[in-house]
Amino acid sequence: MKIGILSRGPKLYSTMRLVEEAKAAGHEVEIIDPTKCYMNIASGKPIVHYKKKNLDYFDAVIPRIGASITFYGTAVLRQFEMGGSFAVNESVAISRSRDKLRSLQIMSKHGLGMPVTGFAHSTRMTGDLIKMVGGAPCIIKMLEGTQGKGVVLAESNKAAEGVIDLLRGLNAHFLVQEFIKEAGGADIRCFVVGDKVIASMMRQGAEGEYRSNLHLGGSAKKVSITPAERAAAMKAAKVMGLNVAGVDILRSKRGPLIMEVNSSPGLEGIEKYTDKNVASSIIKFIEKAVADKKTNKTKGKG
């Protein structure tokens, strides 16, 4: 099988591990920088061009598309999909998950537990918006933020109003979210592949830090999740249309609350702290999906 990995970082841990496991399973694998791809939209057969050659031979494509290139990266991935390559996560699902507001609305529609979240445009609604999420302390998140950036904990209503006024002055879009105090600055990252949670870890923010991101100094450890947490993670990935996802969950008094669904979750932390070969699980998922696709195609011809 021929596998393409869409990644701008060939030396990143996640990319290298996927290459390693794909080769170990006997597959041909190539790393493609999506920003260096170009496409002829009007061609009869959708093809991606890269370094003066046509990339029309991949059985499957693994998108490792960073948030900063979501628009162009998903356009390239869409071209591969139109050409018949199996996408581990489809372009529409990635776009959906990268839109924080849209993803929360989708999960709300499907009855998934989430922190109470407010969104408004008019400055006249600021007071009621803060009140709606239970008042201070509350979390204010920029819609474009990633990896804990653009997230502020406002410890008083006055502080929240000040941050909101500042963001509105910058014409930035943001969410105001309930602060889950009982989570204690920790969350659970559930790694979903296919229809299973294959690994899970608890991430704990550094002392005095309400964000649990590891690159901000947080720590992590393997954790056993409850049946409710497992079901929530699997449902969240499914409603977002993702085959591979990192689902971040907060433990609250009212059960598991979905904080975010990541369409390009890193492998380093989850493999290190759980001793699970996550990269191999992804390759095995691809093998089965491509085989099923070929079988269905053959049946269709019959």
N, C-alpha and C positions, 0 to 999 in steps of 0.2 A: 504494500500500500504506500502511496505517496502522500505525505503530509506537509502542509505549509503552515508555518507559525508566523502570524502577523505581529511583529514586535520591533520596536526601535532600539531595544536593548539586548543584543545577543549575549552579553555577559551578565545579565541579570539572573539571579538564582532561579526564578520561575522558568524562564526561557531555557536555561541550560538543563534543568531537570527534565523538562518535557522532551528536549532533544535526546537526552541520555536514555530515557525510558522508551522512546519511540525506536531508537536504534537497537536497544536491547531486545525489543520485540521483533526485530527484523524488518523494520520499515525504513523507507527513504524519507528523510526530513530536510527541509530547507527553511531558513529564517528569512523572512521578507519584511523590509521596512515599508509600511504602508504609505508613508509620506513620499516615497520615491516611486510609487506605482502611478501609472496613468492609464486612461481608459478611452476607448473609442465608443461613445454611447450609441452612435448611429450604426454600428456594425451589425451584420445579420446574426452573428453569434457573439454573445457577450464574452469578451476576453480582457484580462488584465495584462498590461504590458509592464515589464520591469527590466531595466538594464538591457534594453533593445531585444528582449525575447518575450514570447507569449507564455503566460502562466496558465495554460489550459489543460494541465495534466495532474492536478491535485485531486485525490479522492476525498480529502478532508482538509479543512482549514481551522486552525485554532487561533481565535482572535485574542491578542493581548494588547488591546487598544487603550492607551492612556486617555484620561479625561480631557486633556488639552487638545486632542485631535479627534474627538468623538465624531464630529460632522464628516470629516474627510475619511477617517478610518472606517466608519460604517458604510460610506459610499463605496469604498474599495471592497469591503466584505460583501456588500449587496451584489456587486458585479460577479464575484466568485459564486455566490448562491445562484444567480441567474445562469451561470455557465455550467451548473450541475454539481459543484463541489458541496460536500456536506459541511455545514458550519456548526461547530460545537455549540456556540451561542449565536443565534441569528441576529442580523443587524437590527431588526425592529425591536427585539427584546433588549439589546444593549442600549439603544436610544431611549427606550421606555425606562429602564432602570437608572439611567444617568439623570433623568429629570426627577429631582427629589419630590416635587409637588405631585407630579403625575403618578409616580410610583406609590406614594402614600394614598392618593385617591383610589387607585386600583385595589390596593390591599384593604382599604376601608370598605369598598364595595363588596369584597369577598369575606367580610367579617373577621379579618385578622386583628388581633389585639395590637394597639399602638399607643404611644404616649399621646395625650390630647394635643392637637396641633392647630394653630391658628394662622391664617393668611389674609392679608388685606392690602388695599392700595391707598386708601384715603388716610391722611394724618388724623382725621377726626375720630377714627376708630381705635386709636392707640390704647386708650384706657380700657375699653371693653375687650380688646384683643388680649391684653395681659390678664384681665379678670377671667376670661374664657378658659385659659389654660391653668387656672388655679392661683394666679398671682405669683409674685416673686417668692423664692428664687425660681427663675425660668431660664430656658435655653433659647438663644437666638441664633439661627443658622442661615448663612447665605446659601442660596440655591446652587451657586457655582462652586462652593467649597468642597474640598476633598481631603481625606486623611487627617481630619480633625482641624484643618485650617478653616477660617471663616466661621468658627463656632465660639460663642461667648456665653458665659454664665452670668446672668444679671441677678445680683443678690438682693436687690430692692426694686420696688416699682419705679422709683425715680431713676435708678440706673438703667432699667429696661427701657424707659421712655427716652432717655438720652441716647442709648445705642440705636433704637429704632429711628429717632429723628436724624441721627448721623447717617444711617444707611439710606433713608429716604432722600436725604440731601445729595447722596451720591448716585441716586437712581438705581440702587441695588435691590434685587428681589430677595426676600428672606422669609423664613418661617419663625414663628414663636411657638415654643414647645414646652410642655409640662416637664418639670424636673422630677425625676424619679429618685427621691432621696434614699429609699431603702436599697437601691442597687449599689450604693456605696462606691461609686466611681468604677464599677466593674461591668463588663458585658461578656456575653458568650458568643464566640464566632463558631457557627455551624457550617461545615463545608459540605455542600450538597453536590453529588455527581449522579446524574440520572434521577432516579426516584428514591435515593437513599442519602442519609447523612452518614458520610464515611469517616468523619473525624470532627472533634469539637474541642475547643480550648476556652478557658476563662482568661480574659485579659483584665488586669487590674491597673488603674492609673497610678502614677507616682504620687507620693504623699503631697496633698494639697492640690492635686490635679484631678479635674472631673472628667477628663477625656482619657480613654483607656488605650489609645493608639500606642503600639510598641515603639514607634520611632520618636515618640514624645517622652520616652523614658519609662513607659509602662512595663509590667512584667506579665508573664503568662504561664499557665500550667494546664495539663490535660484535665478534663472534667467529664463527669458522667451527666448526661442530660436526662431530663424527665420525659416520659411519653408525650406530654403536652408540648414540651419544647421541641421535640423531634417532629411532631406533627405540624407545628407552626412553621418550622424552618422549611419543611418539604412543601407545604402549601404555598408559602411565600415565593419560593423559587418557581413553583408551577404556575401560579397566577401571573408572574412576571414573564413567563415563557422561557426561562433559563434552564439549560441542562447542567451547567456548572455555575455554582454561585456560592458566595460567602454571605451567609445570613447572620446579621448581628442582632442579638436578643438581650433585652434587659429583664432581670428577674424582679417582679413587682408583687405587691400584695394581691393584685387581681390577676396574677398569672403572667405568662411570658408576653412581652411586648416587643414587637419588631421595630428595630431602630432604623435599619438600612439593609438593602439587598445589593450586594456588589457583584457586578457581572464579570469582573476581571480580578478575582481575589488572588493575593500573593500566596505562594506555596511555602516560603521559607519558614515562617513562624509556625504554621500548622504542622509541617513535617517535623520540625525541631522539637516541638513540645508534646506531640502525640505519638511520635515514632511510627507514624503511618506513611506508607508510600502512596501519597496522594497523586503524584504524577503518573504512576503506573495505573491507578484506577481510572484516570482520565483517558489514557491510551486504550485501555480495555473497553471503556465505554464507546470510544470512537470505532474500534474494531467491530463491535456488535452492531452499532448504528449503521455503519457502511455496509456490513453484510446483510442486514435486514433490508436496507434500501435496494441493494442489488437483487435480493430475492423477490421483493415486491415488484420491481421493474420487470423481472423475468415472468412473474405470474401475470402481469398486465399484458405482456405480449402474447401469452398463451390464451 
